[in-house]
């Protein structure tokens, strides 16, 4: 089973994303789905940026 998951990991991830997109398109429509996707990418970009700049490290090790 582990070998199967390793071999077809990208296809499984792509299929899962496609399923989620199809459900969103059917349930809330095209424009709302597009808004969800854009907000997700913007949030991910902001999170990656803050992680690279060390923003969260300030809260882990506060200066006294």
GUFI-880671 format. One record per residue: residue number from 1; y, z, x of N, C-alpha, C in turn; residue in three letters. Coordinates in steps of 0.02 Angstrom, whole numbers, padded with zeros to 5 digits. Each point is the difference from the previous one (the first is absolute). Layout:
<sites>
SITE  k  n.yy  n.zz  n.xx  ca.yy  ca.zz  ca.xx  c.yy  c.zz  c.xx  r
SITE  NUM  Y  Z  X  Y  Z  X  Y  Z  X  ALA
...
</sites>
This chain:
<sites>
SITE  k  n.yy  n.zz  n.xx  ca.yy  ca.zz  ca.xx  c.yy  c.zz  c.xx  r
SITE  1  -00059  00000  00041  00059  00000  -00041  00063  00000  00043  UNK
SITE  2  -00001  00040  00053  00058  00004  00045  00013  -00068  00033  UNK
SITE  3  -00054  -00034  00020  00008  -00067  00030  00029  -00049  -00050  UNK
SITE  4  -00022  00004  -00062  00026  -00044  -00052  00075  00010  -00010  UNK
SITE  5  00021  00064  -00002  00071  00015  -00009  00042  -00023  00059  UNK
SITE  6  -00027  00008  00061  00036  -00023  00059  00006  -00076  00001  UNK
SITE  7  -00052  -00034  -00020  -00002  -00073  00003  00047  -00031  -00052  UNK
SITE  8  00003  00028  -00059  00039  -00030  -00055  00061  00042  -00019  UNK
SITE  9  00025  00040  00046  00056  00045  -00014  00061  -00037  -00025  UNK
SITE  10  00020  -00054  00033  00060  -00036  -00020  -00008  -00031  -00069  UNK
SITE  11  -00058  -00026  -00014  -00012  -00029  -00066  00001  00052  -00055  UNK
SITE  12  -00027  00059  00014  00001  00055  -00048  00071  00024  -00014  UNK
SITE  13  00039  00007  00053  00069  00021  -00008  00040  -00053  -00039  UNK
SITE  14  -00009  -00063  00018  00034  -00054  -00036  -00019  -00003  -00073  UNK
SITE  15  -00064  00009  -00014  -00023  00000  -00069  00029  00058  -00040  UNK
SITE  16  00005  00058  00032  00030  00058  -00033  00074  -00010  -00015  UNK
SITE  17  00035  -00029  00047  00071  -00015  -00010  00008  -00051  -00056  UNK
SITE  18  -00042  -00051  00000  00003  -00050  -00053  -00014  00029  -00068  UNK
SITE  19  -00048  00045  -00004  -00016  00033  -00063  00059  00041  -00025  UNK
SITE  20  00030  00038  00044  00058  00041  -00019  00057  -00044  -00023  UNK
SITE  21  00013  -00055  00036  00053  -00046  -00020  -00013  -00031  -00068  UNK
SITE  22  -00062  -00020  -00012  -00017  -00030  -00065  00010  00051  -00056  UNK
SITE  23  -00020  00061  00010  00009  00052  -00051  00074  00011  -00013  UNK
SITE  24  00040  00004  00053  00072  00010  -00008  00032  -00059  -00037  UNK
SITE  25  -00019  -00060  00018  00028  -00059  -00034  -00017  00000  -00074  UNK
SITE  26  -00060  00018  -00017  -00021  00000  -00070  00032  00058  -00040  UNK
SITE  27  00009  00056  00033  00024  00060  -00036  00076  00002  -00005  UNK
SITE  28  00036  -00017  00053  00073  00010  -00001  00040  -00064  00008  UNK
SITE  29  -00032  -00056  00017  00036  -00063  00005  00018  -00017  00072  UNK
SITE  30  00024  -00062  00008  00013  -00027  00066  00059  00034  00035  UNK
SITE  31  00058  00005  -00033  00059  00026  00033  -00008  00074  00018  UNK
SITE  32  -00030  00039  -00044  -00010  00071  00015  -00051  00008  00058  UNK
SITE  33  -00051  -00043  00001  -00047  00002  00055  00034  -00018  00065  UNK
SITE  34  00043  -00050  -00001  00038  -00020  00059  00044  00058  00024  UNK
SITE  35  00031  00035  -00047  00042  00058  00018  -00042  00055  00033  UNK
SITE  36  -00060  00013  -00026  -00044  00050  00029  -00019  -00019  00072  UNK
SITE  37  -00015  -00064  00011  -00020  -00024  00066  00059  00006  00049  UNK
SITE  38  00059  -00020  -00021  00059  00004  00043  00016  00073  00018  UNK
SITE  39  -00002  00044  -00050  00014  00071  00013  -00052  00030  00047  UNK
SITE  40  -00063  -00020  -00007  -00052  00024  00044  00012  -00021  00072  UNK
SITE  41  00018  -00063  00011  00013  -00024  00068  00062  00032  00029  UNK
SITE  42  00052  00010  -00040  00061  00033  00025  -00016  00072  00019  UNK
SITE  43  -00038  00035  -00042  -00019  00069  00015  -00043  00005  00063  UNK
SITE  44  -00047  -00047  00008  -00042  -00001  00060  00042  -00013  00062  UNK
SITE  45  00047  -00047  -00004  00044  -00015  00056  00042  00060  00020  UNK
SITE  46  00028  00034  -00050  00040  00060  00015  -00043  00054  00032  UNK
SITE  47  -00060  00010  -00026  -00045  00050  00028  -00019  -00015  00072  UNK
SITE  48  -00015  -00063  00015  -00018  -00020  00068  00060  00010  00047  UNK
SITE  49  00060  -00019  -00025  00061  00007  00041  00013  00074  00016  UNK
SITE  50  -00004  00043  -00051  00013  00071  00011  -00053  00031  00046  UNK
SITE  51  -00061  -00023  -00005  -00053  00025  00043  00012  -00020  00073  UNK
SITE  52  00022  -00062  00011  00013  -00023  00068  00060  00033  00032  UNK
SITE  53  00051  00017  -00040  00059  00032  00027  -00008  00075  00010  UNK
SITE  54  -00056  00028  -00024  -00013  00071  00009  00036  00044  -00050  UNK
SITE  55  00019  -00028  -00056  00036  00038  -00051  -00040  00060  -00026  UNK
SITE  56  -00065  -00010  -00010  -00041  00053  -00028  -00016  00054  00052  UNK
SITE  57  00005  -00016  00063  -00013  00049  00053  00053  00055  -00001  UNK
SITE  58  00060  -00015  -00023  00052  00051  -00003  -00018  00057  -00047  UNK
SITE  59  -00037  -00017  -00053  -00019  00051  -00048  -00061  00039  00023  UNK
SITE  60  -00041  -00030  00042  -00059  00035  00026  00019  00049  00054  UNK
SITE  61  00048  -00018  00041  00023  00043  00055  00075  00013  -00008  UNK
SITE  62  00019  00045  -00044  00072  00011  -00011  00031  00036  00060  UNK
SITE  63  00062  -00018  00014  00037  00032  00055  00027  00066  -00027  UNK
SITE  64  -00001  00051  00043  00026  00066  -00021  00060  00019  00040  UNK
</sites>
